[in-house]
């Protein structure tokens, strides 16, 4: 049985990361140097823009989304405020 933690938007069906190992997009704390692999996948993704916009929503706090890390998204949110 598969348990969904949250419902992803429909654009996720076309995401390059779909089916990828989640650990690539959720590296352990303090290991953001390993985010390069995830960012590489995001760079070639056809829904990167949609994912990046979704990642700026308050409920997305962890992981690499739309080619951005948590720290990068915090900076973007501050700049947008």
Secondary structure, DSSP 8 states (H G I E B T S, - for coil): ----SS---GGGGG-TTTTS-HHHHS--TT-GGGHHHHHHHHHT-TTHHHHHHHHTSTT--SS-BTTB-HHHHHHHHHHH-
